[in-house]
Amino acid sequence: MSSVAIELREKLGCVGVVVDTKPGAENYFSRYGFVGLEVIEGALEERPAPKPMFLPLSAVVQALGISRLRKPN
């Protein structure tokens, strides 16, 4: 995930990663810096409902020790 996220950040300006966690998996993702998101529109009516969580790419960059963006080719 991290290499894809960094590539998208460099090419498209992506700012983070969003996951829909299974119920009960929130603690697992929280350990890695994901935070819960409030769904305002587009919530699925599935049961059990997934919990959306967000990880800013700055956290990925910091964890990987990347200092700055690469210049485009």
MDTraj code that builds the backbone (N, CA, C; nanometers):
import mdtraj as md
import numpy as np

residues = "MET SER SER VAL ALA ILE GLU LEU ARG GLU LYS LEU GLY CYS VAL GLY VAL VAL VAL ASP THR LYS PRO GLY ALA GLU ASN TYR PHE SER ARG TYR GLY PHE VAL GLY LEU GLU VAL ILE GLU GLY ALA LEU GLU GLU ARG PRO ALA PRO LYS PRO MET PHE LEU PRO LEU SER ALA VAL VAL GLN ALA LEU GLY ILE SER ARG LEU ARG LYS PRO ASN".split()
xyz = np.array([
    [0.0817, -0.1186, 0.0000],
    [0.0000, 0.0000, 0.0000],
    [0.0867, 0.1258, 0.0000],
    [0.1940, 0.1267, 0.0775],
    [0.2706, 0.2501, 0.0927],
    [0.3332, 0.2961, -0.0373],
    [0.3877, 0.2050, -0.1176],
    [0.4510, 0.2472, -0.2421],
    [0.3485, 0.3020, -0.3407],
    [0.2306, 0.2426, -0.3459],
    [0.1239, 0.2924, -0.4339],
    [0.0785, 0.4299, -0.3863],
    [0.0615, 0.4461, -0.2576],
    [0.0177, 0.5746, -0.2026],
    [0.1190, 0.6844, -0.2325],
    [0.2456, 0.6557, -0.2177],
    [0.3495, 0.7553, -0.2455],
    [0.3512, 0.7888, -0.3939],
    [0.3369, 0.6885, -0.4790],
    [0.3341, 0.7133, -0.6237],
    [0.2155, 0.8019, -0.6609],
    [0.0978, 0.7751, -0.6029],
    [-0.0193, 0.8578, -0.6310],
    [-0.0024, 0.9992, -0.5763],
    [0.0643, 1.0117, -0.4653],
    [0.0909, 1.1451, -0.4097],
    [0.1759, 1.2248, -0.5073],
    [0.2785, 1.1613, -0.5602],
    [0.3708, 1.2305, -0.6501],
    [0.3077, 1.2630, -0.7848],
    [0.2269, 1.1717, -0.8378],
    [0.1696, 1.1907, -0.9707],
    [0.0399, 1.2705, -0.9706],
    [-0.0436, 1.2520, -0.8688],
    [-0.1776, 1.3096, -0.8708],
    [-0.2081, 1.4048, -0.7560],
    [-0.1202, 1.4137, -0.6586],
    [-0.1465, 1.5005, -0.5451],
    [-0.2357, 1.4374, -0.4391],
    [-0.2395, 1.3062, -0.4346],
    [-0.3192, 1.2333, -0.3353],
    [-0.2747, 1.2740, -0.1945],
    [-0.3698, 1.2902, -0.1029],
    [-0.3359, 1.3365, 0.0317],
    [-0.3522, 1.2310, 0.1395],
    [-0.4126, 1.1168, 0.1053],
    [-0.4315, 1.0160, 0.2081],
    [-0.4897, 0.8877, 0.1527],
    [-0.5075, 0.7939, 0.2434],
    [-0.5622, 0.6627, 0.2109],
    [-0.6892, 0.6439, 0.2935],
    [-0.7972, 0.6002, 0.2278],
    [-0.9231, 0.5718, 0.2956],
    [-0.9498, 0.4221, 0.2857],
    [-0.9855, 0.3622, 0.3974],
    [-1.0242, 0.2209, 0.3995],
    [-1.1623, 0.2091, 0.4628],
    [-1.2371, 0.1087, 0.4195],
    [-1.3627, 0.0730, 0.4845],
    [-1.3345, -0.0505, 0.5680],
    [-1.3234, -0.0312, 0.6976],
    [-1.2870, -0.1425, 0.7852],
    [-1.4084, -0.2286, 0.8171],
    [-1.3815, -0.3524, 0.8432],
    [-1.4867, -0.4415, 0.8915],
    [-1.5170, -0.4039, 1.0360],
    [-1.6421, -0.4240, 1.0795],
    [-1.6740, -0.3951, 1.2195],
    [-1.5779, -0.4701, 1.3133],
    [-1.5243, -0.3984, 1.4093],
    [-1.4317, -0.4577, 1.5046],
    [-1.2858, -0.4449, 1.4658],
    [-1.2581, -0.3984, 1.3425],
    [-1.1191, -0.3864, 1.2974],
    [-1.0627, -0.2457, 1.3174],
    [-1.1417, -0.1567, 1.3752],
    [-1.0977, -0.0187, 1.3921],
    [-0.9696, -0.0077, 1.4745],
    [-0.9589, -0.0865, 1.5801],
    [-0.8389, -0.0800, 1.6649],
    [-0.7137, -0.1189, 1.5885],
    [-0.7248, -0.2165, 1.5008],
    [-0.6105, -0.2585, 1.4196],
    [-0.5603, -0.1410, 1.3355],
    [-0.6513, -0.0733, 1.2649],
    [-0.6115, 0.0368, 1.1786],
    [-0.5678, 0.1592, 1.2598],
    [-0.6265, 0.1792, 1.3758],
    [-0.5864, 0.2912, 1.4619],
    [-0.4402, 0.2812, 1.5024],
    [-0.3921, 0.1598, 1.5212],
    [-0.2507, 0.1405, 1.5589],
    [-0.1556, 0.1978, 1.4554],
    [-0.2014, 0.2079, 1.3317],
    [-0.1160, 0.2568, 1.2235],
    [-0.1443, 0.4018, 1.1878],
    [-0.2279, 0.4681, 1.2659],
    [-0.2519, 0.6104, 1.2468],
    [-0.3809, 0.6464, 1.1753],
    [-0.4608, 0.5476, 1.1361],
    [-0.5885, 0.5771, 1.0729],
    [-0.6834, 0.6377, 1.1753],
    [-0.7649, 0.7328, 1.1289],
    [-0.8666, 0.7941, 1.2142],
    [-1.0028, 0.7751, 1.1487],
    [-1.1059, 0.7660, 1.2316],
    [-1.2406, 0.7457, 1.1808],
    [-1.2921, 0.8655, 1.1036],
    [-1.3731, 0.8379, 1.0021],
    [-1.4371, 0.9422, 0.9226],
    [-1.5876, 0.9355, 0.9433],
    [-1.6504, 1.0495, 0.9403],
    [-1.7960, 1.0542, 0.9457],
    [-1.8482, 1.0539, 0.8030],
    [-1.9368, 0.9623, 0.7717],
    [-1.9955, 0.9561, 0.6384],
    [-2.1110, 1.0547, 0.6335],
    [-2.1020, 1.1515, 0.5431],
    [-2.2062, 1.2524, 0.5301],
    [-2.3034, 1.2136, 0.4190],
    [-2.2497, 1.1645, 0.3081],
    [-2.3322, 1.1210, 0.1961],
    [-2.2776, 0.9895, 0.1428],
    [-2.3654, 0.9131, 0.0821],
    [-2.3226, 0.7911, 0.0159],
    [-2.3045, 0.6713, 0.1067],
    [-2.3575, 0.6778, 0.2273],
    [-2.3444, 0.5654, 0.3195],
    [-2.4207, 0.4455, 0.2648],
    [-2.3587, 0.3305, 0.2686],
    [-2.4235, 0.2079, 0.2247],
    [-2.5192, 0.1600, 0.3322],
    [-2.6215, 0.0944, 0.2917],
    [-2.7191, 0.0418, 0.3863],
    [-2.6894, -0.1044, 0.4206],
    [-2.5666, -0.1460, 0.3958],
    [-2.5274, -0.2837, 0.4253],
    [-2.5173, -0.3042, 0.5761],
    [-2.5416, -0.4249, 0.6186],
    [-2.5231, -0.4615, 0.7590],
    [-2.4353, -0.5828, 0.7647],
    [-2.3348, -0.5876, 0.8436],
    [-2.2864, -0.4786, 0.9297],
    [-2.2172, -0.3708, 0.8459],
    [-2.2368, -0.2480, 0.8850],
    [-2.1842, -0.1342, 0.8100],
    [-2.0332, -0.1226, 0.8283],
    [-1.9589, -0.1007, 0.7195],
    [-1.8153, -0.0778, 0.7323],
    [-1.7889, 0.0585, 0.7955],
    [-1.6753, 0.0727, 0.8593],
    [-1.6360, 0.1985, 0.9227],
    [-1.5247, 0.2610, 0.8387],
    [-1.5510, 0.3768, 0.7725],
    [-1.4451, 0.4404, 0.6946],
    [-1.3402, 0.5027, 0.7860],
    [-1.2142, 0.4865, 0.7461],
    [-1.1030, 0.5439, 0.8222],
    [-1.0031, 0.6043, 0.7245],
    [-0.9304, 0.7064, 0.7701],
    [-0.8394, 0.7846, 0.6857],
    [-0.7002, 0.7878, 0.7462],
    [-0.5995, 0.7749, 0.6595],
    [-0.4594, 0.7889, 0.6999],
    [-0.3966, 0.8936, 0.6099],
    [-0.3510, 1.0066, 0.6660],
    [-0.2859, 1.1074, 0.5829],
    [-0.1529, 1.0545, 0.5285],
    [-0.1217, 1.0899, 0.4047],
    [0.0037, 1.0427, 0.3466],
    [0.1250, 1.0984, 0.4187],
    [0.1076, 1.2069, 0.4900],
    [0.2203, 1.2586, 0.5681],
    [0.2661, 1.1547, 0.6705],
    [0.1734, 1.0748, 0.7231],
    [0.2096, 0.9692, 0.8179],
    [0.2876, 0.8582, 0.7484],
    [0.2485, 0.8258, 0.6243],
    [0.3206, 0.7241, 0.5468],
    [0.4613, 0.7739, 0.5149],
    [0.4701, 0.8979, 0.4705],
    [0.5994, 0.9575, 0.4365],
    [0.6917, 0.9580, 0.5582],
    [0.6371, 0.9972, 0.6719],
    [0.7171, 1.0014, 0.7955],
    [0.7638, 0.8613, 0.8340],
    [0.6753, 0.7636, 0.8251],
    [0.7110, 0.6259, 0.8618],
    [0.8178, 0.5685, 0.7698],
    [0.8150, 0.6079, 0.6434],
    [0.9132, 0.5570, 0.5477],
    [1.0407, 0.6404, 0.5433],
    [1.0409, 0.7547, 0.6112],
    [1.1586, 0.8392, 0.6145],
    [1.1836, 0.9117, 0.4835],
    [1.0775, 0.9435, 0.4086],
    [1.0919, 1.0159, 0.2818],
    [1.0913, 1.1633, 0.3140],
    [1.1897, 1.2366, 0.2636],
    [1.2009, 1.3766, 0.3011],
    [1.1225, 1.4699, 0.2113],
    [1.1079, 1.4391, 0.0821],
    [1.0365, 1.5301, -0.0067],
    [0.9909, 1.4567, -0.1317],
    [0.9069, 1.5267, -0.2086],
    [0.8587, 1.4705, -0.3340],
    [0.9706, 1.4616, -0.4365],
    [0.9632, 1.3592, -0.5201],
    [1.0545, 1.3519, -0.6338],
    [1.0045, 1.4479, -0.7404],
    [1.0964, 1.5015, -0.8193],
    [1.0565, 1.5902, -0.9275],
    [0.9990, 1.5077, -1.0414],
    [0.8920, 1.5597, -1.1076],
    [0.8337, 1.4863, -1.2206],
    [0.9339, 1.4697, -1.3335],
    [0.9165, 1.3633, -1.4098],
    [1.0053, 1.3391, -1.5250],
    [0.9767, 1.4350, -1.6369],
])
top = md.Topology()
chain = top.add_chain()
for i, resn in enumerate(residues, 1):
    res = top.add_residue(resn, chain, resSeq=i)
    for name in ("N", "CA", "C"):
        top.add_atom(name, md.element.get_by_symbol(name[0]), res)
traj = md.Trajectory(xyz[None], top)
